[in-house]
Amino acid sequence: MKILLRLLKNGIVSDGDWDGVVGTGLLLRYSREHRVSPSSVLFPNPKTFANLHIDRKVCIEIVPTKCYIEHSLIFDHHEGPQTDKYQGNIWIFGKSESVAELISKVLEVSIPEQWMTAVNEVDTARINSKLGELLFKAYHADVANFPREHIAKLIADENYSEIMFILKQKAREFKKQEERAKLLMEDATELVEGVISFEYFPGDEGAKRIALIALEEKYPVVLAYSVTPNGFVSSIATRSKQINLIPLFDLLRKNGFSAGGHENVGGVQGISLRKFLDLIKEYFRLRINPTDTRELKNKKY
């Protein structure tokens, strides 16, 4: 893939979750095997997406519904080119448990099976193995300071013993996030029947994820939001097979928000939190009536 190698020289921009970190490690190994050295590896904070402009790079789960991307190659297992607002991007997408699995299949670079299984478990929030539990705890113990680039380089080196050493150290701090998650859930409120929401704060990223997973067991839709200097960021999740969030993300984009994801989880950014919450309340209040939903899509806020 000559174009991939050419763009890799310009750098990699990746989502900072586990599958993005592992996917980056696989790309670094692929680069090394083809004697290419990426000029940079970036894991941008989601709060910076609104001001991010990516040109002629390789992106991993960083897509045009999140920020401005042009003339780049995008690996994604959620959305696909139908959500692309700009010209000149090349997409490698498809149904996989994680973007790391997608990259592994396409480029024929691999990690041990138990590691890929654990990464997939964490990405789908269906954790069944001890390794998956360790990955989850180590990452969510301190999301902001997780050593993403270092772990990606260790993946490229296939140095799993060093990775395990780091993860066991990190996981010891997980208990603090569990305790914080309990407080977030205690303060959660029902926006409208079936939709629960809570606010989280800097340093709560791990607790937010724990609370989302726990609340998904009790409510059809769970929403977490955090106020930023320029507006807000939000995560929305559901485990209900009767709810597809993609039409909601389409509606939010039509109303001026940056929104994207797939059927059961996604993220939103914007300026007006009140407008966003009002739109969420009305959308889910009407969601069981198809006629009302069509009328809502044409409504301007």
Backbone bond lengths (Angstrom), bond angles and torsions (degrees), N, CA, C in turn:
res aa  C-N    CA-C-N  psi(-1)  N-CA   C-N-CA  omega(-1)  CA-C   N-CA-C  phi
1 M - - - 1.469 - - 1.529 109.19 -
2 K 1.311 115.21 88.17 1.466 120.08 -174.09 1.527 112.10 -61.43
3 I 1.331 116.39 -39.87 1.468 118.50 -177.70 1.526 110.61 -66.83
4 L 1.337 117.36 -35.16 1.458 120.52 176.96 1.525 110.17 -62.81
5 L 1.311 117.47 -46.58 1.466 121.13 -179.88 1.526 111.02 -63.50
6 R 1.327 116.24 -37.83 1.463 119.47 179.37 1.528 111.17 -65.56
7 L 1.326 116.22 -42.01 1.460 119.78 -179.00 1.529 111.87 -75.09
8 L 1.328 116.64 -30.66 1.459 119.55 177.26 1.526 111.54 -59.09
9 K 1.304 117.29 -32.81 1.463 120.64 178.61 1.529 110.90 -59.51
10 N 1.335 115.90 -31.05 1.469 120.58 -178.11 1.521 113.09 -81.18
11 G 1.341 116.41 -14.45 1.458 118.80 176.69 1.513 114.33 123.91
12 I 1.332 114.74 166.08 1.458 124.01 179.78 1.525 108.74 -118.65
13 V 1.330 116.03 133.82 1.464 121.70 174.36 1.525 106.58 -121.82
14 S 1.330 116.67 120.52 1.459 119.24 -171.32 1.522 112.65 -132.47
15 D 1.316 114.09 150.24 1.463 120.83 166.93 1.520 108.18 -60.75
16 G 1.326 117.08 146.40 1.457 120.62 -172.92 1.509 116.16 -91.32
17 D 1.363 118.12 4.13 1.456 119.70 177.42 1.527 110.16 -73.24
18 W 1.339 115.79 174.97 1.457 120.01 -174.86 1.524 112.66 -56.97
19 D 1.329 117.60 -44.12 1.467 117.28 -175.99 1.519 111.53 -69.79
20 G 1.339 117.04 -29.11 1.459 119.75 174.69 1.513 112.23 -69.74
21 V 1.324 116.37 -40.39 1.470 121.11 178.51 1.526 110.49 -64.03
22 V 1.334 116.26 -46.41 1.465 119.88 179.61 1.530 110.26 -67.12
23 G 1.333 116.72 -41.11 1.462 119.74 176.53 1.516 112.05 -59.17
24 T 1.331 116.52 -39.05 1.463 120.73 176.77 1.525 110.60 -63.80
25 G 1.330 116.34 -42.36 1.458 119.99 177.22 1.524 112.17 -59.57
26 L 1.331 116.42 -40.63 1.463 120.21 178.28 1.530 111.03 -66.47
27 L 1.326 117.19 -38.36 1.467 120.40 176.32 1.521 111.80 -66.02
28 L 1.325 116.53 -37.60 1.466 119.70 177.57 1.525 110.83 -64.34
29 R 1.341 116.29 -39.37 1.461 118.57 177.87 1.533 110.53 -67.74
30 Y 1.331 116.18 -41.90 1.462 120.87 176.89 1.528 110.56 -59.67
31 S 1.336 116.52 -42.22 1.463 121.20 178.58 1.522 111.04 -60.88
32 R 1.330 115.00 -45.65 1.461 120.47 -179.43 1.526 111.19 -61.53
33 E 1.334 115.87 -41.93 1.465 120.02 -179.52 1.527 111.58 -63.98
34 H 1.328 116.64 -25.72 1.473 121.08 -179.74 1.531 112.10 -106.87
35 R 1.344 115.42 16.55 1.464 122.22 173.98 1.534 112.89 57.72
36 V 1.328 113.63 42.85 1.466 121.10 176.21 1.523 107.58 -119.82
37 S 1.329 116.59 138.92 1.456 121.26 178.87 1.525 110.18 -119.45
38 P 1.347 118.67 106.09 1.468 120.34 178.34 1.520 111.17 -57.34
39 S 1.326 116.37 135.11 1.469 120.40 -177.70 1.515 112.38 -69.73
40 S 1.335 117.56 -22.57 1.468 120.24 -178.96 1.522 109.89 -159.86
41 V 1.329 115.06 156.37 1.467 122.76 171.98 1.522 106.46 -129.85
42 L 1.321 116.62 120.24 1.466 121.03 -175.30 1.520 110.51 -124.97
43 F 1.336 115.77 132.01 1.465 123.18 172.35 1.532 106.59 -116.75
44 P 1.327 118.67 85.70 1.467 120.04 -173.64 1.522 113.69 -68.69
45 N 1.317 115.62 143.67 1.460 121.17 172.83 1.529 108.86 -67.09
46 P 1.336 118.73 131.29 1.472 120.22 -179.93 1.522 113.97 -53.17
47 K 1.327 117.35 -26.61 1.460 119.99 179.91 1.524 112.51 -69.06
48 T 1.346 117.30 -14.09 1.469 120.82 -179.67 1.522 112.53 -98.25
49 F 1.336 117.77 -1.89 1.458 120.31 -173.53 1.528 113.15 -57.37
50 A 1.316 116.88 -38.12 1.467 120.12 -175.77 1.524 112.25 -59.10
51 N 1.315 118.02 -28.32 1.465 121.78 -178.16 1.533 112.91 -106.14
52 L 1.329 116.91 10.06 1.456 120.74 -175.73 1.522 110.86 -89.72
53 H 1.318 117.11 131.07 1.464 123.18 177.48 1.529 107.57 -125.22
54 I 1.326 116.18 113.27 1.465 121.90 -177.02 1.522 109.16 -109.87
55 D 1.319 116.42 128.32 1.462 121.55 -178.14 1.527 109.69 -137.10
56 R 1.335 115.85 123.86 1.465 122.90 174.15 1.535 112.81 59.41
57 K 1.319 115.48 51.19 1.458 121.31 176.32 1.524 109.68 -132.87
58 V 1.323 115.89 177.70 1.462 121.37 173.83 1.520 108.14 -103.56
59 C 1.328 116.12 125.14 1.467 121.59 -176.37 1.531 110.28 -111.66
60 I 1.319 115.69 139.75 1.461 121.96 176.95 1.524 108.32 -119.70
61 E 1.332 116.08 105.83 1.466 122.88 -178.27 1.529 113.03 59.01
62 I 1.303 117.60 17.15 1.458 122.11 167.61 1.519 105.17 -103.48
63 V 1.323 116.50 113.22 1.461 121.57 -167.64 1.532 110.73 -125.44
64 P 1.350 117.34 165.06 1.473 120.30 -176.53 1.521 115.98 -64.98
65 T 1.324 118.25 -12.44 1.466 118.74 173.40 1.525 111.13 -78.11
66 K 1.345 116.94 -10.44 1.464 121.36 178.88 1.525 112.14 -101.14
67 C 1.333 116.62 -39.42 1.461 120.08 -175.50 1.525 109.43 -157.77
68 Y 1.328 116.77 178.05 1.466 122.82 -178.10 1.528 108.59 -80.58
69 I 1.335 116.01 119.30 1.463 121.48 -179.99 1.523 108.54 -133.28
70 E 1.334 116.64 131.74 1.460 119.99 176.72 1.528 110.25 -143.43
71 H 1.328 114.90 151.08 1.467 123.07 175.53 1.534 112.28 52.19
72 S 1.310 116.18 35.58 1.463 121.39 -176.92 1.523 110.38 -120.40
73 L 1.320 115.70 167.09 1.463 121.67 174.81 1.525 107.56 -107.43
74 I 1.333 116.18 127.17 1.461 121.86 -172.16 1.522 110.79 -117.52
75 F 1.345 116.11 120.49 1.457 121.70 169.91 1.524 107.58 -93.54
76 D 1.341 116.74 125.27 1.465 118.77 -179.62 1.524 109.61 -155.37
77 H 1.313 117.00 140.99 1.473 120.03 177.86 1.522 111.14 -115.70
78 H 1.341 117.10 15.75 1.459 120.86 -178.25 1.526 113.32 -112.07
79 E 1.332 116.99 -54.79 1.452 119.37 -165.94 1.528 113.72 -105.22
80 G 1.325 117.48 -70.68 1.454 120.94 -177.46 1.512 112.42 101.53
81 P 1.332 117.64 172.51 1.473 122.34 -170.37 1.514 115.01 -64.29
82 Q 1.341 118.78 -15.25 1.463 119.57 179.31 1.530 111.93 -64.48
83 T 1.335 117.36 -16.83 1.461 120.18 178.94 1.529 112.36 -98.03
84 D 1.347 117.06 4.38 1.466 120.92 -174.01 1.529 110.44 -78.03
85 K 1.325 116.04 122.38 1.467 121.78 -179.09 1.520 112.36 -91.62
86 Y 1.317 118.06 -10.10 1.460 121.18 -172.03 1.520 111.02 -121.57
87 Q 1.325 117.14 176.98 1.444 122.39 -176.48 1.524 111.44 -107.17
88 G 1.316 114.97 151.08 1.451 119.69 169.84 1.509 116.37 91.14
89 N 1.315 118.82 2.40 1.464 120.02 178.25 1.528 110.83 -86.55
90 I 1.315 115.80 147.38 1.458 122.80 175.53 1.524 107.77 -112.25
91 W 1.328 116.55 129.72 1.456 121.12 -176.33 1.523 111.63 -108.67
92 I 1.326 115.98 135.89 1.460 122.61 166.87 1.518 105.74 -118.70
93 F 1.312 115.94 105.15 1.464 119.36 -172.80 1.524 109.97 -141.08
94 G 1.299 115.20 166.50 1.456 120.70 178.96 1.507 110.21 162.51
95 K 1.309 115.37 169.34 1.457 120.99 -177.42 1.532 110.25 -75.93
96 S 1.314 115.98 112.83 1.456 123.21 174.32 1.519 107.20 -142.63
97 E 1.307 116.29 160.26 1.455 120.11 178.63 1.524 111.62 -65.53
98 S 1.340 116.50 -29.31 1.462 121.41 179.65 1.516 108.63 -153.85
99 V 1.322 116.04 163.30 1.463 119.39 177.78 1.528 110.16 -69.48
100 A 1.331 117.59 -28.24 1.468 120.66 175.73 1.524 110.16 -62.22
101 E 1.320 116.76 -42.59 1.464 121.02 178.21 1.520 110.32 -64.04
102 L 1.336 117.34 -40.51 1.462 122.09 177.78 1.526 110.95 -59.62
103 I 1.326 116.73 -49.32 1.466 121.29 -179.78 1.522 110.43 -62.63
104 S 1.318 117.05 -41.55 1.461 121.45 179.88 1.524 110.92 -59.58
105 K 1.333 116.79 -44.17 1.465 121.10 -178.80 1.522 111.61 -68.08
106 V 1.325 116.42 -45.77 1.465 120.71 -174.30 1.527 111.60 -68.68
107 L 1.333 116.99 -43.03 1.456 121.10 -174.72 1.528 113.39 -96.02
108 E 1.337 115.75 -4.74 1.462 121.36 179.91 1.532 111.66 56.86
109 V 1.309 114.96 45.51 1.465 122.24 170.12 1.524 106.27 -120.23
110 S 1.307 117.47 141.48 1.457 117.95 -169.84 1.522 112.37 -134.22
111 I 1.323 114.12 164.42 1.451 123.01 168.25 1.525 106.16 -123.90
112 P 1.339 118.91 163.68 1.466 119.79 179.28 1.529 111.84 -52.86
113 E 1.315 115.68 144.01 1.462 121.18 -174.06 1.520 112.71 -54.81
114 Q 1.349 117.11 -40.10 1.464 118.61 -177.87 1.529 111.73 -67.23
115 W 1.325 116.37 -28.55 1.461 119.78 177.30 1.528 111.26 -73.40
116 M 1.328 116.69 -43.26 1.467 118.44 177.89 1.517 110.59 -63.98
117 T 1.323 116.93 -39.54 1.468 120.31 177.07 1.523 110.68 -59.87
118 A 1.331 116.43 -44.11 1.468 120.64 -179.37 1.521 111.38 -65.23
119 V 1.330 117.36 -41.83 1.471 121.16 177.98 1.527 109.87 -61.75
120 N 1.322 117.10 -43.53 1.465 120.72 178.38 1.525 111.54 -63.37
121 E 1.324 116.30 -38.48 1.466 120.03 178.41 1.527 110.87 -61.70
122 V 1.317 116.32 -44.61 1.467 120.31 -178.85 1.525 110.37 -65.77
123 D 1.338 116.66 -41.96 1.460 119.78 -176.83 1.521 112.55 -68.19
124 T 1.321 117.34 -30.95 1.463 120.96 -179.61 1.526 112.84 -97.03
125 A 1.358 116.32 -0.09 1.469 121.95 -179.05 1.521 112.10 59.94
126 R 1.334 115.58 32.01 1.470 120.66 175.26 1.530 107.33 -122.99
127 I 1.307 115.25 79.24 1.466 120.73 -173.07 1.527 110.46 -90.08
128 N 1.340 115.61 121.55 1.458 121.17 -177.52 1.525 113.23 -126.66
129 S 1.325 117.85 -7.72 1.463 120.48 -176.36 1.532 110.34 -116.61
130 K 1.324 115.57 158.55 1.464 120.01 176.89 1.515 111.49 -65.33
131 L 1.337 117.58 -35.88 1.457 120.53 178.14 1.531 110.51 -67.47
132 G 1.328 116.95 -40.26 1.458 120.33 176.77 1.520 111.36 -61.29
133 E 1.326 116.36 -41.31 1.465 121.12 177.89 1.524 111.01 -64.03
134 L 1.333 116.79 -39.97 1.466 120.56 178.93 1.527 110.79 -65.79
135 L 1.322 117.78 -43.18 1.465 121.31 178.03 1.522 110.80 -59.88
136 F 1.322 115.64 -44.92 1.469 120.71 -179.59 1.525 111.04 -61.62
137 K 1.317 116.84 -49.17 1.464 120.81 -176.73 1.526 111.79 -66.03
138 A 1.327 117.08 -43.01 1.465 120.35 -178.02 1.513 111.56 -63.96
139 Y 1.309 116.89 -40.14 1.470 121.03 -179.33 1.523 111.58 -71.41
140 H 1.324 116.44 -45.91 1.462 119.87 -174.00 1.523 113.84 -83.95
141 A 1.320 117.18 -3.53 1.463 119.42 174.18 1.526 110.96 -65.47
142 D 1.340 116.02 -35.18 1.473 120.37 179.14 1.529 107.82 -157.81
143 V 1.320 116.51 79.51 1.465 122.28 -173.87 1.522 111.71 -58.05
144 A 1.314 116.88 -43.64 1.467 120.46 -174.60 1.519 112.42 -62.52
145 N 1.331 116.77 -34.19 1.465 120.30 -174.52 1.524 113.29 -109.24
146 F 1.314 117.26 17.16 1.459 119.25 177.61 1.535 109.13 -63.92
147 P 1.347 118.65 133.07 1.481 121.15 -174.62 1.524 112.58 -78.28
148 R 1.330 115.85 69.46 1.461 121.37 -172.76 1.528 113.54 -58.73
149 E 1.328 116.22 -51.19 1.464 118.75 -176.03 1.533 110.95 -64.82
150 H 1.327 116.84 -38.82 1.460 120.70 179.30 1.529 110.82 -64.33
151 I 1.338 116.87 -44.00 1.455 120.71 178.73 1.530 110.08 -63.96
152 A 1.333 117.06 -41.24 1.469 120.25 179.02 1.526 110.89 -60.04
153 K 1.320 116.99 -41.09 1.469 120.44 178.98 1.523 111.05 -67.54
154 L 1.333 116.89 -35.66 1.467 119.90 176.73 1.529 111.34 -68.36
155 I 1.335 116.90 -34.72 1.467 120.80 173.95 1.525 109.16 -62.28
156 A 1.330 116.39 -44.47 1.467 120.45 178.45 1.522 111.36 -60.55
157 D 1.342 116.17 -35.94 1.475 121.59 -179.95 1.526 112.48 -82.40
158 E 1.357 116.32 -7.94 1.469 122.35 -175.80 1.534 111.41 59.25
159 N 1.328 114.64 37.10 1.463 121.01 -178.46 1.529 109.46 -98.59
160 Y 1.311 116.23 75.10 1.462 120.53 -174.08 1.527 112.72 -76.22
161 S 1.307 117.87 -23.91 1.464 119.81 177.26 1.530 110.44 -66.25
162 E 1.330 117.29 -40.03 1.459 120.72 177.61 1.529 110.50 -68.85
163 I 1.323 116.59 -37.53 1.468 119.88 177.26 1.524 110.07 -62.08
164 M 1.320 117.70 -44.41 1.461 121.44 -179.94 1.523 110.92 -61.35
165 F 1.317 117.33 -39.56 1.459 120.73 178.64 1.530 110.70 -60.58
166 I 1.342 116.48 -44.95 1.466 121.17 179.68 1.525 110.56 -64.91
167 L 1.321 116.62 -43.95 1.464 120.52 -176.46 1.523 112.17 -64.23
168 K 1.310 116.92 -40.96 1.463 119.75 179.79 1.523 111.25 -64.73
169 Q 1.330 116.37 -36.57 1.472 119.61 175.99 1.525 110.71 -65.31
170 K 1.320 116.00 -46.54 1.467 120.75 -178.19 1.528 112.20 -63.64
171 A 1.324 115.99 -40.79 1.463 120.73 -174.07 1.519 113.01 -63.61
172 R 1.326 117.01 -21.47 1.464 120.07 179.93 1.524 112.12 -63.49
173 E 1.332 116.91 -21.60 1.467 120.90 -177.74 1.528 112.81 -92.85
174 F 1.322 116.80 2.17 1.461 120.78 -173.46 1.525 112.97 -65.24
175 K 1.314 116.57 -31.34 1.466 120.90 -176.22 1.525 111.60 -56.48
176 K 1.317 117.54 -35.88 1.466 121.34 179.90 1.530 111.01 -61.38
177 Q 1.332 116.17 -39.38 1.459 119.65 179.62 1.528 111.38 -70.85
178 E 1.325 116.93 -34.50 1.461 119.65 175.85 1.523 110.98 -62.13
179 E 1.314 116.39 -42.39 1.463 120.58 179.60 1.522 110.91 -65.73
180 R 1.325 116.09 -40.38 1.463 120.18 178.78 1.533 110.48 -66.85
181 A 1.330 116.77 -36.38 1.464 120.92 179.86 1.527 111.08 -61.26
182 K 1.326 117.14 -37.20 1.468 120.79 178.37 1.528 110.81 -60.42
183 L 1.327 116.12 -40.36 1.465 120.07 179.43 1.526 111.41 -68.16
184 L 1.343 116.85 -39.36 1.461 119.93 177.78 1.521 110.72 -61.87
185 M 1.323 116.66 -41.29 1.464 120.28 -179.56 1.519 111.70 -69.35
186 E 1.318 116.88 -34.18 1.466 119.99 177.67 1.519 111.74 -64.08
187 D 1.333 116.78 -31.22 1.464 121.62 -178.97 1.526 112.79 -91.24
188 A 1.330 118.01 -0.04 1.465 121.00 -178.66 1.524 110.46 -66.98
189 T 1.332 115.04 146.12 1.466 120.82 179.29 1.526 109.53 -129.41
190 E 1.323 115.97 152.78 1.459 121.44 179.11 1.525 108.95 -87.81
191 L 1.324 116.62 113.35 1.469 121.38 179.62 1.522 110.76 -66.09
192 V 1.302 114.46 -45.52 1.459 123.51 178.51 1.518 104.68 -154.50
193 E 1.316 118.54 162.48 1.459 120.25 -175.48 1.531 111.56 -51.32
194 G 1.327 116.08 122.74 1.456 121.15 177.11 1.516 114.89 91.88
195 V 1.344 118.00 -5.75 1.470 121.20 -178.25 1.522 109.18 -122.76
196 I 1.322 117.28 111.16 1.461 123.10 -179.48 1.524 109.62 -104.20
197 S 1.332 116.70 142.83 1.464 119.74 -179.18 1.525 110.13 -136.81
198 F 1.336 114.66 154.33 1.459 119.85 174.12 1.515 109.54 -149.85
199 E 1.326 115.00 154.13 1.461 121.41 177.76 1.524 109.48 -99.29
200 Y 1.328 115.94 139.38 1.464 120.17 174.96 1.521 109.32 -124.13
201 F 1.322 115.95 166.69 1.461 120.91 -170.62 1.534 110.50 -129.93
202 P 1.335 117.71 169.43 1.470 119.08 179.10 1.526 111.68 -52.59
203 G 1.327 115.54 133.47 1.456 120.70 -176.66 1.513 113.65 92.66
204 D 1.356 116.61 -9.35 1.467 121.61 -177.78 1.527 113.32 -94.08
205 E 1.330 118.30 8.03 1.464 119.60 -171.78 1.524 112.38 -57.45
206 G 1.319 117.54 -41.96 1.457 120.25 177.17 1.515 111.89 -67.76
207 A 1.324 115.83 -43.92 1.465 120.48 178.31 1.524 110.79 -61.96
208 K 1.330 116.44 -36.89 1.463 120.39 177.89 1.520 110.70 -58.19
209 R 1.327 116.64 -46.87 1.462 121.04 -178.17 1.528 110.83 -64.83
210 I 1.318 117.09 -40.99 1.465 121.27 178.88 1.533 109.76 -62.65
211 A 1.333 115.81 -44.61 1.464 120.47 -179.15 1.528 111.43 -66.05
212 L 1.333 117.16 -40.11 1.465 120.12 178.21 1.526 110.88 -58.82
213 I 1.315 116.27 -47.89 1.467 120.40 -177.94 1.523 110.92 -62.76
214 A 1.335 116.83 -42.56 1.460 120.42 -179.21 1.530 111.80 -66.21
215 L 1.327 116.40 -43.20 1.465 120.24 -177.38 1.530 112.51 -72.18
216 E 1.333 116.56 -26.34 1.466 119.79 176.66 1.525 111.69 -62.32
217 E 1.320 117.20 -22.47 1.459 120.95 178.24 1.530 111.44 -72.26
218 K 1.344 116.40 -20.98 1.468 120.55 -173.03 1.522 113.97 -112.59
219 Y 1.334 117.58 -24.75 1.461 121.03 -174.20 1.528 110.60 -126.66
220 P 1.335 117.47 145.09 1.470 120.38 178.43 1.532 113.65 -60.73
221 V 1.331 116.92 -37.65 1.469 121.01 -178.36 1.519 109.17 -134.21
222 V 1.332 116.17 134.71 1.462 121.63 178.32 1.525 108.44 -124.56
223 L 1.321 115.14 135.75 1.457 121.42 -177.38 1.523 109.10 -130.73
224 A 1.338 115.86 129.04 1.464 121.58 175.22 1.513 108.20 -120.14
225 Y 1.328 117.63 137.87 1.468 119.78 -179.41 1.523 110.50 -139.19
226 S 1.317 114.12 154.91 1.467 121.12 178.12 1.520 108.82 -139.03
227 V 1.308 116.00 134.57 1.464 121.14 179.07 1.528 109.26 -80.66
228 T 1.336 116.60 134.91 1.459 123.02 179.40 1.525 108.89 -118.30
229 P 1.340 118.58 169.57 1.469 120.58 177.91 1.527 112.96 -58.60
230 N 1.353 116.82 -26.34 1.461 120.26 -177.07 1.515 113.98 -110.24
231 G 1.331 117.79 10.08 1.457 119.57 -179.00 1.513 111.98 148.41
232 F 1.336 116.09 -115.44 1.461 119.94 -179.14 1.529 109.79 -156.15
233 V 1.326 115.14 161.34 1.471 122.23 167.60 1.519 107.05 -127.74
234 S 1.330 115.96 150.54 1.462 119.50 -176.81 1.522 110.86 -146.66
235 S 1.312 115.56 148.83 1.465 122.88 171.26 1.528 107.65 -116.82
236 I 1.337 116.22 139.27 1.460 121.89 178.28 1.521 108.02 -127.50
237 A 1.321 117.05 135.78 1.464 119.99 -178.03 1.527 110.68 -144.40
238 T 1.326 115.10 152.99 1.457 121.49 175.46 1.526 108.97 -150.34
239 R 1.308 116.10 149.62 1.459 120.79 171.64 1.514 111.05 -112.12
240 S 1.312 116.09 1.56 1.460 120.57 -178.50 1.532 110.41 -74.55
241 K 1.312 115.98 127.42 1.461 120.61 177.80 1.524 111.73 -72.69
242 Q 1.324 116.75 -13.00 1.459 120.97 179.01 1.533 112.73 -87.89
243 I 1.329 117.05 -6.06 1.461 120.94 -177.20 1.526 109.82 -116.99
244 N 1.325 115.40 127.83 1.460 122.53 175.83 1.527 106.98 -116.93
245 L 1.321 117.67 118.76 1.465 121.17 -174.96 1.531 114.01 -81.28
246 I 1.316 117.93 -11.87 1.473 119.51 -176.34 1.532 112.33 -59.49
247 P 1.347 120.10 -45.11 1.475 118.60 176.24 1.525 112.98 -59.77
248 L 1.331 116.87 -32.84 1.464 119.87 177.03 1.523 110.55 -64.65
249 F 1.343 117.11 -44.12 1.462 119.71 179.26 1.529 111.04 -63.42
250 D 1.332 116.80 -37.90 1.463 120.41 176.39 1.525 110.26 -60.54
251 L 1.314 116.42 -45.39 1.462 121.90 179.95 1.531 111.20 -62.75
252 L 1.321 116.75 -43.24 1.456 120.56 -179.85 1.530 111.62 -63.06
253 R 1.335 116.66 -39.79 1.469 119.45 177.62 1.520 110.70 -64.15
254 K 1.335 117.53 -38.72 1.462 121.09 178.55 1.526 111.62 -64.20
255 N 1.318 115.99 -23.06 1.464 120.63 179.98 1.526 112.73 -101.51
256 G 1.324 116.67 19.26 1.454 120.59 170.05 1.511 117.22 94.19
257 F 1.337 117.78 5.30 1.454 120.81 179.72 1.527 110.51 -96.57
258 S 1.308 116.18 153.77 1.457 121.60 169.56 1.516 106.35 -88.87
259 A 1.344 117.19 117.28 1.462 120.23 -173.71 1.519 110.07 -148.07
260 G 1.321 116.06 143.05 1.453 119.98 178.02 1.512 111.83 -173.08
261 G 1.312 115.26 165.68 1.443 121.17 -179.86 1.512 110.20 155.87
262 H 1.310 117.34 -150.51 1.453 119.40 174.89 1.512 109.66 -135.05
263 E 1.329 117.29 -163.25 1.457 120.86 -165.59 1.515 114.80 -55.35
264 N 1.332 117.50 -35.05 1.466 118.29 -172.08 1.523 115.33 -119.29
265 V 1.334 118.43 1.00 1.469 119.31 178.05 1.520 109.90 -160.71
266 G 1.329 115.48 151.40 1.459 119.24 178.12 1.516 111.34 -175.59
267 G 1.330 114.91 -179.78 1.453 120.94 -178.16 1.506 111.88 -130.43
268 V 1.328 115.57 155.08 1.463 122.53 -178.72 1.514 108.75 -137.62
269 Q 1.336 116.13 143.24 1.462 121.93 171.89 1.521 108.32 -134.04
270 G 1.319 115.98 151.14 1.445 119.24 177.81 1.509 111.78 -176.16
271 I 1.322 115.08 -175.89 1.458 121.17 -178.24 1.526 111.45 -95.59
272 S 1.332 116.94 -47.66 1.464 120.86 -174.30 1.529 111.32 -97.65
273 L 1.311 116.83 105.85 1.459 121.23 176.79 1.525 110.34 -66.61
274 R 1.313 117.62 -40.07 1.468 120.60 -178.69 1.527 110.93 -61.44
275 K 1.321 116.49 -45.80 1.462 120.77 178.45 1.527 110.77 -60.18
276 F 1.317 115.70 -42.34 1.463 121.13 179.71 1.529 110.81 -61.89
277 L 1.324 117.35 -49.67 1.466 120.20 -178.04 1.525 111.31 -65.77
278 D 1.326 117.35 -36.25 1.465 120.38 177.11 1.532 110.37 -63.72
279 L 1.320 116.15 -41.08 1.459 120.58 179.43 1.528 110.99 -65.90
280 I 1.332 115.76 -41.24 1.468 120.24 177.87 1.523 110.35 -61.14
281 K 1.319 116.59 -45.59 1.466 120.69 -178.28 1.524 110.88 -61.37
282 E 1.321 116.90 -45.97 1.463 118.94 -177.78 1.521 110.97 -69.47
283 Y 1.330 117.19 -39.32 1.466 120.40 -179.55 1.524 110.86 -59.88
284 F 1.318 117.62 -48.47 1.458 119.61 -176.15 1.521 112.44 -80.19
285 R 1.298 117.49 -21.29 1.462 119.23 173.46 1.530 110.13 -67.02
286 L 1.327 116.69 -31.75 1.460 122.15 -175.45 1.527 113.27 -103.00
287 R 1.313 117.83 0.29 1.467 119.28 -166.98 1.520 113.69 -65.16
288 I 1.327 118.72 -22.45 1.463 119.38 -178.20 1.525 111.66 -83.54
289 N 1.345 117.38 -5.58 1.461 121.63 -179.84 1.530 108.72 -113.48
290 P 1.321 118.83 103.56 1.462 120.78 -176.44 1.516 113.89 -57.56
291 T 1.324 118.08 -35.56 1.459 120.31 179.84 1.516 110.77 -64.24
292 D 1.340 116.43 -45.40 1.455 120.55 178.99 1.521 110.94 -62.88
293 T 1.327 117.13 -36.82 1.457 120.55 -179.32 1.518 110.56 -65.20
294 R 1.342 117.12 -40.19 1.467 119.38 178.46 1.518 110.33 -65.05
295 E 1.307 117.38 -39.05 1.457 120.30 178.29 1.522 111.09 -65.69
296 L 1.327 116.34 -37.79 1.456 120.64 179.90 1.518 111.13 -63.48
297 K 1.339 118.22 -38.19 1.464 121.89 -178.49 1.522 111.54 -62.06
298 N 1.317 116.41 -27.06 1.460 119.87 -178.75 1.518 112.89 -94.15
299 K 1.313 115.73 -1.24 1.452 119.84 -177.08 1.524 110.36 -84.20
300 K 1.321 117.41 139.56 1.465 121.96 178.72 1.512 109.57 -101.30
301 Y 1.347 115.07 138.61 1.462 120.09 -178.96 1.522 109.55 -115.05
